Amino acid sequence: SWNATDAVYPDDICIHQLFENQVKKSPDTIAVVYEDQSLTYRELNARANRRAIQLRDRGIEPGCFVVTMLERSFELVITQIATLKVGAAYVPIDPKAPVDRQSFVINDCGARLLVIGEKTKIPVEFEPMSMRLSNDCTDGNDSMEHVADLNLAGSTRDTAYAMYTSGSTGTPKGVLVPHKGIARLTINNGYADIGPNDCVAFAANPAFDASTFEIWAPLLNGGRVAIIDSDSFTDSRRLSEAIDRYNITAMFLTTVLFNQFVSSIGSSLAKLKYLISGGEQESIESYKKLLGYGGPQHLVHCYGPTETTTFATTYEVTRIEEHQTRLPIGRPISNTKTYVLDTLRRPVPMGVVGELYIGGPGVANGYLNRPDLTEERFLPDPFCGHADARMYRTGDLVRYMPNGDLLFVGRNDHQVKIRGFRIELGEIEARLSELSIVKEAA
């Protein structure tokens, strides 16, 4: 019964088409805002259509990968929508990432185009395939707002984006996330009912999968995206001001930032409708302190690997017991299945530690150019009753609590999380071993 999570959601409509449907519903509603600039749904769609034509003119077609090396900005949102409109998939890269990692991702995904900011520095060999953009949302020919949607047919199984995570052998892995995974994350999801009256903070690094929720949850439900720049997100006072200025109702924070901001601006966070946090070992004291402010309305502890589209389980925190030292990771979100299995992939009894496997439409299409690892981690799901269903082997050890909530116990390998980012110690060891002064790294 804990896996009875089926809920109605648009599993047969691609993400850009869901956005276009929202444009028709509320064309003059503000879709995205940053400081004193904003775009309505109509304006955002017009610019995305114009960008889609530019992408198509640069040879982008269905199945291509478009790298977006952009900070949080109007242009990033526009480019991601436009990429989906032409049937391609976007690949976000942190502009501040090491050059060798940037080069690896660009080469590994076989990017046809690299979309970058006007001042972004890239290796000279990538300049011919780059498109430089300004971040002025008023930059553009408004007379072209009549440009029609491309109406390109596609499947919700198609890859919408590829996001690279740390690799145990020193090689990052590109996770291929389908359109239906994003829809399942953001619409009728069972943990955050984002609607037209909501404003979601876009504060995550675009190369971090929390940004998937931050961008698409508001845009597919008629809400607003509030772009939070890096300066505001590292300054408690400025973040508190941003919450008030944009009337932000929903925000995701990694555990480290959650602890930091609860200590400094807890009363501001308590105003939120939804505050979602996770990624590392939580601080019970921070949760207790925030609840002491009387809010937020929904305080959600989340868990989920990139391979299952951002969030897989959630637990709403309403109180902290006197001797409580841990928070559960909760139960699966809508249209998600969780299985706790032994080494022979058999369900374990209540309270027994096993490995967590995750099924449902959020499961990624696999790893790009890694058929061996895809076969190892993405397996047929024998429990759900659908012949083509798959489940993802997380490597996380968990156990069921008596009430059905899941409790995270640890890892079965050498992976750790730092500030919400997955770090494979093997990748660090591999990098250290490349140094001439290092004989062996362990």
C-alpha positions as CSV (number, residue, x, y, z in Angstrom):
1,S,0.0,0.0,0.0
2,W,3.0,2.3,0.5
3,N,3.6,2.1,-3.2
4,A,0.0,3.0,-4.1
5,T,1.1,6.3,-5.5
6,D,-0.6,6.4,-8.9
7,A,-2.0,9.9,-9.7
8,V,-3.2,11.6,-12.8
9,Y,-0.6,13.6,-14.6
10,P,0.1,14.4,-18.3
11,D,2.3,11.4,-19.3
12,D,1.5,11.8,-23.0
13,I,2.5,15.5,-23.5
14,C,6.0,16.8,-23.9
15,I,7.3,19.5,-21.5
16,H,7.4,22.3,-24.1
17,Q,3.8,21.5,-25.1
18,L,2.7,21.6,-21.5
19,F,4.3,25.0,-21.3
20,E,2.6,26.1,-24.5
21,N,-0.7,25.0,-23.0
22,Q,-0.1,27.2,-20.0
23,V,0.7,30.1,-22.3
24,K,-2.7,29.8,-23.8
25,K,-4.3,29.7,-20.3
26,S,-2.5,32.7,-18.9
27,P,-0.7,34.6,-21.6
28,D,-0.4,37.9,-19.7
29,T,0.6,36.5,-16.3
30,I,4.1,37.0,-15.2
31,A,6.2,33.9,-15.9
32,V,9.7,34.9,-14.8
33,V,11.1,37.8,-12.9
34,Y,14.5,39.1,-11.9
35,E,15.0,42.4,-10.1
36,D,12.9,45.0,-12.0
37,Q,12.5,43.0,-15.2
38,S,9.9,40.4,-16.0
39,L,8.4,38.4,-18.8
40,T,4.8,37.3,-19.2
41,Y,4.0,33.8,-20.4
42,R,3.3,35.2,-23.9
43,E,6.6,37.1,-24.0
44,L,8.6,34.1,-22.7
45,N,7.0,31.9,-25.3
46,A,7.7,34.4,-28.1
47,R,11.4,34.6,-27.2
48,A,11.6,30.9,-26.9
49,N,10.0,30.5,-30.3
50,R,12.5,33.0,-31.7
51,R,15.4,31.2,-30.0
52,A,14.1,27.8,-31.3
53,I,14.3,29.2,-34.9
54,Q,17.9,30.3,-34.2
55,L,18.7,26.9,-32.9
56,R,17.2,25.2,-35.9
57,D,19.1,27.5,-38.2
58,R,22.3,26.4,-36.5
59,G,21.5,22.8,-37.3
60,I,19.8,21.7,-34.1
61,E,17.3,18.9,-34.8
62,P,15.6,16.2,-32.8
63,G,18.1,14.0,-30.8
64,C,20.8,16.7,-30.6
65,F,22.3,18.0,-27.4
66,V,22.6,21.7,-26.8
67,V,25.0,22.7,-24.0
68,T,23.8,25.7,-21.9
69,M,26.7,27.2,-20.0
70,L,24.7,30.1,-18.5
71,E,24.2,31.5,-15.0
72,R,20.6,31.7,-13.7
73,S,19.0,34.1,-16.1
74,F,16.2,34.8,-18.5
75,E,18.3,33.6,-21.3
76,L,18.9,30.2,-19.6
77,V,15.1,29.7,-19.2
78,I,14.4,30.8,-22.8
79,T,17.1,28.5,-24.2
80,Q,16.0,25.5,-22.3
81,I,12.4,25.9,-23.5
82,A,13.6,26.6,-27.1
83,T,15.8,23.5,-27.0
84,L,12.8,21.3,-26.2
85,K,10.7,23.0,-28.9
86,V,13.1,21.8,-31.6
87,G,13.1,18.2,-30.2
88,A,16.6,18.4,-28.7
89,A,17.9,18.0,-25.2
90,Y,19.7,20.6,-23.1
91,V,22.9,19.9,-21.1
92,P,23.6,22.4,-18.4
93,I,27.2,23.1,-17.4
94,D,28.3,25.3,-14.6
95,P,30.2,28.3,-16.2
96,K,32.5,28.2,-13.1
97,A,33.3,24.5,-13.5
98,P,36.9,23.5,-14.2
99,V,37.8,23.8,-17.9
100,D,38.7,20.1,-18.3
101,R,35.3,19.1,-16.9
102,Q,33.5,21.5,-19.2
103,S,35.5,20.1,-22.2
104,F,34.7,16.5,-21.2
105,V,31.0,17.1,-21.0
106,I,30.9,19.0,-24.3
107,N,32.8,16.2,-26.1
108,D,31.0,13.4,-24.3
109,C,27.6,14.5,-25.3
110,G,28.6,15.4,-28.8
111,A,27.1,18.8,-28.4
112,R,26.0,20.4,-31.7
113,L,25.9,23.9,-30.1
114,L,27.2,25.6,-27.0
115,V,25.0,28.5,-25.7
116,I,27.0,30.8,-23.4
117,G,26.9,34.3,-21.8
118,E,28.4,37.2,-23.7
119,K,31.5,37.3,-21.3
120,T,31.9,33.6,-20.7
121,K,35.4,32.3,-21.4
122,I,35.6,28.9,-23.2
123,P,38.4,26.9,-24.8
124,V,39.1,28.4,-28.2
125,E,38.3,25.1,-30.0
126,F,34.6,25.5,-29.0
127,E,34.2,29.1,-30.3
128,P,32.9,28.0,-33.8
129,M,30.1,26.1,-32.2
130,S,29.1,28.7,-29.7
131,M,26.2,31.2,-29.5
132,R,26.8,34.2,-27.2
133,L,23.8,35.8,-25.5
134,S,23.0,38.9,-23.6
135,N,21.0,38.6,-20.4
136,D,18.8,41.7,-21.1
137,C,15.2,40.3,-21.2
138,T,14.1,43.4,-23.1
139,D,16.7,42.5,-25.8
140,G,14.7,41.3,-28.8
141,N,12.3,42.3,-31.5
142,D,8.8,42.4,-30.0
143,S,7.3,42.6,-33.4
144,M,8.2,38.9,-33.8
145,E,6.0,37.9,-30.9
146,H,3.6,36.4,-33.5
147,V,6.1,33.7,-34.3
148,A,4.1,30.5,-34.0
149,D,5.0,27.4,-31.9
150,L,6.9,24.9,-33.9
151,N,4.5,22.1,-33.1
152,L,7.2,19.5,-33.4
153,A,5.8,16.0,-32.5
154,G,7.8,14.0,-29.9
155,S,7.6,11.3,-27.3
156,T,7.5,11.8,-23.6
157,R,10.1,9.1,-23.5
158,D,12.5,11.3,-25.3
159,T,15.4,12.8,-23.4
160,A,14.7,16.4,-22.2
161,Y,18.1,17.0,-20.6
162,A,21.3,15.3,-19.7
163,M,22.8,16.1,-16.3
164,Y,26.3,15.0,-15.4
165,T,27.1,13.5,-12.0
166,S,30.3,12.4,-10.3
167,G,31.7,9.0,-11.6
168,S,33.4,6.4,-9.5
169,T,36.1,5.8,-12.1
170,G,36.9,9.5,-12.4
171,T,34.6,9.9,-15.4
172,P,31.4,12.0,-14.9
173,K,28.2,10.2,-16.0
174,G,25.6,11.9,-18.2
175,V,22.1,11.0,-16.9
176,L,19.4,11.1,-19.6
177,V,16.2,12.4,-18.1
178,P,12.9,12.0,-20.2
179,H,10.1,14.5,-20.6
180,K,7.7,12.3,-18.6
181,G,10.1,12.4,-15.6
182,I,9.8,16.2,-15.4
183,A,6.0,16.1,-15.6
184,R,5.9,13.5,-12.8
185,L,8.2,15.7,-10.7
186,T,6.2,18.9,-11.1
187,I,2.5,18.1,-11.7
188,N,0.1,16.6,-9.1
189,N,3.3,15.4,-7.4
190,G,1.9,14.8,-3.9
191,Y,4.4,17.0,-2.0
192,A,4.1,20.6,-3.4
193,D,1.0,21.8,-5.1
194,I,2.4,24.6,-7.1
195,G,-0.2,26.8,-8.7
196,P,-0.9,30.2,-10.3
197,N,-0.5,32.1,-7.0
198,D,3.0,30.6,-6.3
199,C,6.4,32.0,-6.9
200,V,9.3,29.5,-6.9
201,A,12.9,30.6,-6.2
202,F,15.3,29.6,-9.0
203,A,18.4,29.5,-6.8
204,A,20.1,26.2,-7.6
205,N,23.1,25.9,-9.8
206,P,21.6,25.1,-13.3
207,A,23.8,22.0,-13.4
208,F,22.2,20.7,-10.2
209,D,19.0,18.8,-10.7
210,A,17.0,20.9,-8.1
211,S,16.9,23.5,-10.8
212,T,14.5,21.1,-12.7
213,F,11.9,21.6,-10.0
214,E,12.6,25.3,-9.6
215,I,12.1,26.1,-13.3
216,W,9.4,23.7,-14.5
217,A,7.2,23.4,-11.4
218,P,6.1,27.1,-11.8
219,L,6.1,27.2,-15.6
220,L,3.9,24.1,-16.0
221,N,1.4,25.2,-13.3
222,G,0.9,28.9,-14.1
223,G,3.2,30.2,-11.4
224,R,6.2,32.5,-11.4
225,V,10.0,31.8,-11.5
226,A,12.0,34.3,-9.4
227,I,15.6,34.3,-10.4
228,I,17.9,34.5,-7.4
229,D,21.5,35.6,-8.4
230,S,24.6,34.2,-6.7
231,D,25.2,37.3,-4.6
232,S,21.7,37.2,-3.1
233,F,21.9,33.5,-2.5
234,T,25.1,33.8,-0.4
235,D,23.9,36.8,1.6
236,S,21.3,36.1,4.2
237,R,20.0,39.7,4.3
238,R,19.7,39.9,0.5
239,L,17.9,36.5,0.4
240,S,15.4,37.6,3.0
241,E,14.8,40.8,0.9
242,A,14.3,38.7,-2.2
243,I,11.7,36.5,-0.5
244,D,9.7,39.6,0.4
245,R,10.3,41.5,-2.9
246,Y,9.2,38.6,-5.1
247,N,6.7,37.2,-2.7
248,I,8.4,33.8,-2.9
249,T,6.2,30.9,-1.7
250,A,8.4,27.9,-2.5
251,M,12.1,27.3,-2.2
252,F,14.6,24.4,-2.2
253,L,17.7,24.5,0.0
254,T,20.5,22.0,0.3
255,T,21.1,20.9,3.9
256,V,24.1,23.1,4.4
257,L,22.3,26.2,3.2
258,F,19.2,25.2,5.1
259,N,21.1,25.1,8.4
260,Q,22.9,28.4,7.6
261,F,19.7,30.3,6.7
262,V,17.6,28.9,9.5
263,S,20.2,30.4,11.9
264,S,20.3,33.8,10.2
265,I,16.9,34.4,8.6
266,G,14.6,31.7,10.1
267,S,11.7,34.1,10.4
268,S,11.8,34.8,6.7
269,L,11.9,31.1,5.8
270,A,8.9,30.6,8.1
271,K,6.8,32.8,5.7
272,L,7.2,30.3,2.9
273,K,4.4,28.0,1.8
274,Y,6.8,25.2,0.8
275,L,10.4,24.8,2.0
276,I,12.1,21.7,0.6
277,S,15.5,20.6,1.8
278,G,17.7,17.5,1.6
279,G,20.9,16.1,0.1
280,E,23.0,15.4,3.2
281,Q,22.7,14.4,6.9
282,E,20.1,16.7,8.3
283,S,20.4,18.8,11.5
284,I,17.5,18.1,13.8
285,E,18.2,21.3,15.7
286,S,17.8,23.4,12.6
287,Y,14.4,21.8,11.8
288,K,13.4,22.3,15.5
289,K,14.4,25.9,15.4
290,L,12.5,26.6,12.2
291,L,9.4,25.0,13.5
292,G,9.7,27.3,16.5
293,Y,9.1,30.2,14.2
294,G,5.7,28.8,13.4
295,G,6.4,27.8,9.8
296,P,6.7,27.3,6.9
297,Q,3.3,26.0,6.0
298,H,4.9,22.8,4.5
299,L,8.5,21.9,5.6
300,V,9.6,19.0,3.4
301,H,12.6,16.7,3.9
302,C,13.4,15.2,0.4
303,Y,15.5,12.5,-1.1
304,G,16.2,11.5,-4.7
305,P,19.1,10.8,-7.1
306,T,19.5,12.5,-10.4
307,E,18.7,9.2,-12.1
308,T,15.1,9.4,-10.9
309,T,14.4,13.0,-11.7
310,T,15.4,15.1,-8.7
311,F,13.0,13.9,-5.9
312,A,11.9,10.4,-5.2
313,T,10.6,10.5,-1.6
314,T,9.5,13.2,0.7
315,Y,8.7,13.5,4.4
316,E,6.7,16.5,5.7
317,V,8.1,17.6,9.0
318,T,5.5,18.9,11.4
319,R,7.1,18.2,14.8
320,I,10.4,16.9,16.3
321,E,10.1,14.4,19.1
322,E,12.1,15.0,22.3
323,H,14.8,12.3,21.7
324,Q,14.6,12.3,17.9
325,T,18.0,12.3,16.2
326,R,17.2,11.6,12.5
327,L,14.5,12.5,10.0
328,P,13.0,9.8,7.7
329,I,13.3,10.4,3.9
330,G,9.6,9.5,3.9
331,R,7.5,7.9,1.2
332,P,7.6,7.9,-2.6
333,I,6.1,10.9,-4.3
334,S,3.2,10.5,-6.8
335,N,3.8,8.0,-9.6
336,T,6.9,6.6,-7.9
337,K,7.7,3.2,-6.5
338,T,10.3,2.3,-3.9
339,Y,11.6,-1.2,-3.1
340,V,13.9,-2.2,-0.3
341,L,15.7,-5.4,-1.5
342,D,18.4,-7.8,-0.3
343,T,21.4,-8.9,-2.4
344,L,19.2,-11.3,-4.4
345,R,16.7,-8.5,-5.1
346,R,14.0,-9.9,-2.8
347,P,11.9,-7.6,-0.5
348,V,13.3,-7.4,3.0
349,P,11.1,-7.5,6.1
350,M,10.1,-4.4,8.0
351,G,13.0,-2.9,9.9
352,V,15.7,-4.8,8.0
353,V,18.3,-2.8,6.1
354,G,18.3,-3.3,2.4
355,E,19.2,-1.5,-0.8
356,L,16.8,1.0,-2.2
357,Y,15.5,0.6,-5.8
358,I,13.2,3.2,-7.3
359,G,10.7,2.7,-10.1
360,G,8.2,4.7,-12.0
361,P,8.2,7.3,-14.9
362,G,10.9,9.4,-13.1
363,V,13.5,6.7,-13.9
364,A,16.0,8.1,-16.4
365,N,16.7,6.6,-19.8
366,G,20.1,5.6,-18.7
367,Y,23.7,7.0,-18.9
368,L,24.9,8.6,-22.1
369,N,27.6,6.5,-23.8
370,R,27.7,4.1,-20.8
371,P,25.8,0.9,-21.8
372,D,27.7,-1.2,-19.3
373,L,26.8,1.0,-16.4
374,T,23.2,1.5,-17.7
375,E,22.7,-2.2,-17.7
376,E,24.1,-2.5,-14.2
377,R,22.0,0.3,-12.6
378,F,18.8,0.4,-14.7
379,L,17.0,-2.9,-14.3
380,P,13.6,-4.4,-15.3
381,D,11.1,-3.8,-12.5
382,P,9.5,-7.1,-11.7
383,F,7.1,-5.7,-9.1
384,C,4.9,-3.2,-10.8
385,G,3.2,-5.4,-13.4
386,H,4.2,-3.5,-16.6
387,A,6.4,-5.5,-19.0
388,D,8.6,-2.5,-20.0
389,A,8.9,-1.0,-16.5
390,R,12.4,-0.3,-15.1
391,M,13.8,0.5,-11.7
392,Y,17.0,2.2,-10.7
393,R,19.4,0.7,-8.2
394,T,20.5,3.6,-6.0
395,G,23.3,2.0,-3.9
396,D,21.6,3.6,-0.9
397,L,20.9,1.5,2.2
398,V,17.6,2.1,3.9
399,R,15.0,0.4,6.1
400,Y,11.3,0.7,6.6
401,M,10.0,2.2,9.8
402,P,6.9,0.8,11.4
403,N,4.7,3.5,9.9
404,G,6.0,2.9,6.3
405,D,8.4,5.8,6.1
406,L,11.9,5.1,4.8
407,L,15.0,5.8,6.9
408,F,18.3,6.4,5.2
409,V,21.1,4.3,6.7
410,G,24.1,4.8,4.4
411,R,25.8,3.9,1.2
412,N,27.1,0.5,-0.1
413,D,30.0,2.2,-1.8
414,H,32.3,5.2,-1.5
415,Q,30.0,7.9,-2.6
416,V,29.4,10.9,-0.4
417,K,27.4,14.1,-0.7
418,I,28.8,17.6,-0.2
419,R,26.4,20.6,-0.3
420,G,23.9,18.4,-2.1
421,F,26.3,17.3,-4.8
422,R,27.2,13.7,-5.3
423,I,30.9,13.1,-5.0
424,E,32.5,9.8,-5.9
425,L,35.7,9.5,-3.9
426,G,37.0,7.4,-6.8
427,E,36.8,10.4,-9.1
428,I,39.0,12.4,-6.6
429,E,41.4,9.5,-6.3
430,A,41.7,9.3,-10.1
431,R,42.4,13.0,-10.4
432,L,45.0,12.9,-7.7
433,S,46.7,9.9,-9.4
434,E,47.2,12.0,-12.5
435,L,49.6,14.3,-10.6
436,S,53.3,13.4,-11.1
437,I,54.1,13.9,-7.4
438,V,51.4,11.4,-6.3
439,K,52.4,7.7,-6.3
440,E,49.1,6.3,-5.1
441,A,45.8,7.9,-3.9
442,A,43.4,6.1,-1.6
